[in-house]
Amino acid sequence: MSGYLITNLEFNKKPLPPTAELGWWYQYYFSTDRGEKGYKDNTYEFNKLIWKTASPLWNFDKATYDQTAKSFDNPDHVAIVIHNYRWRLSLAKGEAKYDELEKKLSTKPKIIVPAITISSDFDGAAINGKAYENQFTGKYSHKILRGIGHNVPQEDPKSFADAIVEVDGYSK
């Protein structure tokens, strides 16, 4: 889903346009002790807000959200989330045993296996996949789904399943 998503710590040091930075407000919030406490104290409400923000047209019900929210009741959840966002901003170290792998990934290796990427009209300038299509050297296609946000499997399960079946057929 999405496109070619590999966290590149050097790239992440470069500022984005203000409208793009606004979408990452919580990343900066999480870089503070106040943000960590706020997330810990309000995990359920916080994640529900992010769901609504990342998928503004998806009218999920409480039962649907609560099914996923059970996964937040994990003693390591807050620490993992906070560390991940701090790591993305180079405010926390990653696992040293993965440093060589991170270095290799930062070179933007090509994806050689068959692939389909999916975006939605919520993805703005990245909607057409042109920014990363040359990263895929195997059989590749890009799908644009209309009227959904970032939770493709739940917002449009049929299109998601159809893409899986389609990409499976690429190997035959």
C-alpha positions as CSV (number, residue, x, y, z in Angstrom):
1,M,0.0,0.0,0.0
2,S,1.1,3.6,-0.4
3,G,4.2,3.4,-2.4
4,Y,7.9,3.1,-1.8
5,L,8.1,3.6,1.9
6,I,11.6,3.3,3.4
7,T,12.5,5.6,6.3
8,N,15.5,7.6,5.3
9,L,16.9,9.4,8.4
10,E,19.0,11.8,6.3
11,F,16.0,12.7,4.1
12,N,13.9,13.2,7.2
13,K,16.2,16.0,8.4
14,K,15.0,18.1,5.5
15,P,11.9,20.2,6.2
16,L,8.8,19.7,4.1
17,P,6.4,22.5,3.0
18,P,4.3,23.8,5.9
19,T,1.1,22.1,4.8
20,A,2.9,18.8,4.7
21,E,4.5,19.3,8.1
22,L,1.1,20.1,9.5
23,G,0.1,16.5,8.8
24,W,2.9,15.3,11.0
25,W,2.1,17.4,14.0
26,Y,1.9,14.4,16.3
27,Q,5.4,13.3,15.3
28,Y,6.7,16.6,16.9
29,Y,4.4,16.2,19.9
30,F,5.8,12.8,20.5
31,S,9.3,14.2,20.6
32,T,8.5,15.8,24.0
33,D,8.0,14.4,27.4
34,R,4.6,16.1,27.4
35,G,3.7,14.3,24.2
36,E,4.7,10.9,25.6
37,K,2.6,11.4,28.7
38,G,-0.3,12.8,26.6
39,Y,-0.2,9.7,24.4
40,K,0.1,7.4,27.3
41,D,-2.9,9.0,29.1
42,N,-5.0,9.3,26.0
43,T,-4.0,6.4,23.7
44,Y,-7.5,5.4,22.7
45,E,-8.7,8.9,21.9
46,F,-5.4,9.9,20.3
47,N,-5.4,7.0,17.9
48,K,-9.1,7.5,17.1
49,L,-8.2,11.1,16.1
50,I,-5.4,9.9,13.8
51,W,-7.8,7.4,12.2
52,K,-10.2,10.2,11.5
53,T,-7.5,12.5,10.2
54,A,-5.8,9.9,8.0
55,S,-9.1,8.7,6.6
56,P,-11.5,11.7,6.8
57,L,-14.3,10.1,4.6
58,W,-14.3,6.8,6.5
59,N,-17.3,6.6,8.8
60,F,-16.1,3.7,10.9
61,D,-18.3,2.7,13.9
62,K,-17.2,2.3,17.5
63,A,-17.1,-1.5,17.2
64,T,-14.7,-1.4,14.2
65,Y,-12.4,1.0,16.1
66,D,-12.6,-0.9,19.3
67,Q,-11.6,-4.1,17.6
68,T,-8.3,-2.5,16.7
69,A,-8.0,-0.5,19.9
70,K,-7.6,-3.8,21.8
71,S,-4.0,-3.9,20.4
72,F,-3.2,-0.7,22.2
73,D,-3.6,-2.4,25.6
74,N,-0.1,-3.7,25.5
75,P,2.5,-2.7,28.1
76,D,5.1,-1.9,25.3
77,H,2.8,0.0,22.9
78,V,3.4,3.5,24.1
79,A,7.2,3.0,24.4
80,I,7.4,1.5,20.9
81,V,5.3,4.3,19.3
82,I,7.2,7.1,21.0
83,H,10.6,5.6,20.2
84,N,9.7,5.0,16.5
85,Y,8.7,8.7,16.0
86,R,11.7,10.0,17.9
87,W,13.9,7.7,15.8
88,R,12.4,9.1,12.6
89,L,13.5,12.6,13.7
90,S,17.0,11.3,14.7
91,L,16.2,12.1,18.4
92,A,16.6,8.4,19.4
93,K,19.0,5.8,18.3
94,G,17.9,2.7,16.4
95,E,19.0,-0.9,17.1
96,A,22.7,-0.9,16.4
97,K,22.4,-4.5,15.0
98,Y,20.4,-3.0,12.1
99,D,22.7,-0.2,11.2
100,E,24.2,-1.9,8.2
101,L,20.7,-2.8,6.9
102,E,19.5,0.8,7.4
103,K,22.5,2.0,5.5
104,K,21.7,-0.4,2.6
105,L,18.0,0.7,2.6
106,S,19.0,4.4,2.5
107,T,20.4,3.7,-1.0
108,K,16.8,3.1,-2.2
109,P,17.2,-0.4,-3.5
110,K,15.0,-1.4,-6.4
111,I,12.0,-3.7,-5.7
112,I,12.5,-6.7,-8.1
113,V,9.4,-8.8,-7.1
114,P,6.0,-8.2,-8.7
115,A,4.2,-5.4,-7.0
116,I,1.1,-3.2,-6.9
117,T,1.1,0.1,-5.1
118,I,-2.1,1.7,-3.9
119,S,-2.9,5.3,-3.3
120,S,-6.0,7.3,-2.7
121,D,-7.2,10.7,-3.7
122,F,-6.3,11.6,-0.1
123,D,-2.6,11.3,-1.0
124,G,-2.4,14.7,-2.8
125,A,0.6,15.1,-5.1
126,A,1.7,11.5,-4.6
127,I,-1.6,10.1,-5.9
128,N,-0.3,9.0,-9.3
129,G,2.7,7.1,-8.0
130,K,5.1,8.7,-10.5
131,A,7.5,9.7,-7.7
132,Y,8.5,6.1,-7.0
133,E,7.4,4.0,-10.0
134,N,11.0,3.7,-11.2
135,Q,11.9,1.9,-7.9
136,F,10.0,-1.2,-9.1
137,T,11.7,-3.2,-11.7
138,G,9.5,-6.3,-11.6
139,K,6.0,-6.4,-13.1
140,Y,4.3,-3.4,-11.5
141,S,1.2,-1.4,-11.5
142,H,-0.3,1.4,-9.5
143,K,-3.9,1.7,-8.4
144,I,-5.7,4.9,-7.3
145,L,-8.7,4.4,-5.1
146,R,-11.2,7.2,-4.7
147,G,-12.9,8.4,-1.6
148,I,-10.7,6.6,0.9
149,G,-7.8,7.5,3.2
150,H,-4.9,5.5,4.5
151,N,-6.5,2.3,5.8
152,V,-7.2,0.6,2.5
153,P,-7.8,-3.0,3.8
154,Q,-10.7,-1.7,6.0
155,E,-12.0,1.2,3.9
156,D,-12.1,-0.7,0.6
157,P,-11.5,-4.4,1.4
158,K,-12.7,-5.5,-2.1
159,S,-10.1,-3.4,-4.0
160,F,-7.4,-4.4,-1.5
161,A,-8.2,-8.1,-2.0
162,D,-8.5,-7.7,-5.8
163,A,-5.0,-6.2,-5.8
164,I,-3.6,-9.1,-3.9
165,V,-5.2,-11.6,-6.3
166,E,-3.9,-9.5,-9.3
167,V,-0.3,-9.3,-8.1
168,D,-0.3,-13.0,-7.3
169,G,-1.2,-13.5,-11.0
170,Y,1.9,-11.5,-12.0
171,S,4.1,-14.5,-11.1
172,K,2.3,-17.0,-13.2
